[in-house]
Amino acid sequence: MLNKNLIDLEALSVTQIDKLIRKARKIMQSPADYRHACDGKILATLFYEPSTRTQMSFQTAMLKLGGRTIGFDKSSAAMPTLSPCGTRSRARRWRPLSIHRCR
């Protein structure tokens, strides 16, 4: 599932969803085994609607996996005139990991 965009669970097969759930259980059961899984990686969070709880959840998870995060939200953006699609294309150049949330 590397290099895939997950927009909707319907895009995944039952086998792929099962694999994700199994991996999540392994991480939850043995978090120390995964504390360096994202060493050297940066997660860009792009939020077009305020969602403190969701953003904090993603940031906490990334930190627990050894990675870092950079944030972007529409209200504090230095690029307020960009459309979500334009921002996403720029984010791909910044880092391979990104979370997009817009409605």
N, C-alpha and C positions, 0 to 999 in steps of 0.2 A: 504493500500500500504506500510505499514511498512515492513522493512527488505527485500525490493526488490531492485534489480539492474535495473537501467534504462539505457539501452544501446541504444535502438532504440524506437521511439514512436510507431512503429508497434507492439511492445510487449505489448502495452496497449490497452484495449478496448476503444471504443468511450465513454462509460460511465466513465471510469477512467480518460480519458483525460479531459472530461467535468468537472469532480470533481476537477481536478488540476487547471483548468482555473478559476472555481468559487472561489476556495480557494485563488488563486493569486489575484483575483479582491478584495476579502475581505481584504487581507493584504494591498493592495495598497490604498484602501479606508479608512482604519482605522489602519495605521501602529502602533499607540500607543498601540493598543490592543494586538499586537504580539511582542512588544519589549523585552519580557522575554521568548518567545517561545523556545529559545535554551539556556536558562541559564544552565550553567554547562556542556555544550556540546562543543566539539572541532571538527572542520572540518579540515581534512587533505586534502590538495590540492596536487595532484601528476601530474605534467606537464612534459611530455616527449618532447614536442616541445614548444619553447618560445611563450607565449601568454599573454603579460602584461595586455591587456584590459580585457580578460576573467578572468584571475586570480584576478585582482582588483575588478571585478564585484562580483565574488563569495565571496571574503573577505569582501567587503562592505555589502553585503546582510547578511552575517553571523553576522557581528558586529551589524547591525541594529536589528537583532533578539535576541541579547543578548549573542551570543556565541563568541567563539574565533577561530582562525585559526592557523594551522601550515603549513608551505609550504615545498615543495620539487620540484626542477626542475633538470633535467638531468645534466645541466651544472655545478650546484653547489652541486651536490649530494655527500654525503660521501660514497655512495654505487654505484659508476658508473658502476660496472660490473654486477649489478643485471638486470635481464630482467624485463620488465614491469609487467609480471605475478608474478614474485617473489616479487617485491616491493609491489604489490597490496595485496598479501597474508600477508605480514608483516604489512601493513597498517591496515588491518582488526583487528589485535591484538591491535593496538594503540588506535583506536577510532571507534565507530560505524558509523560515518559520514565521507564519503570521496568522493572526486571528482577526477576522473581520466581523463586525456586528452592525448591521444597518437594517432599517425597516422602511 
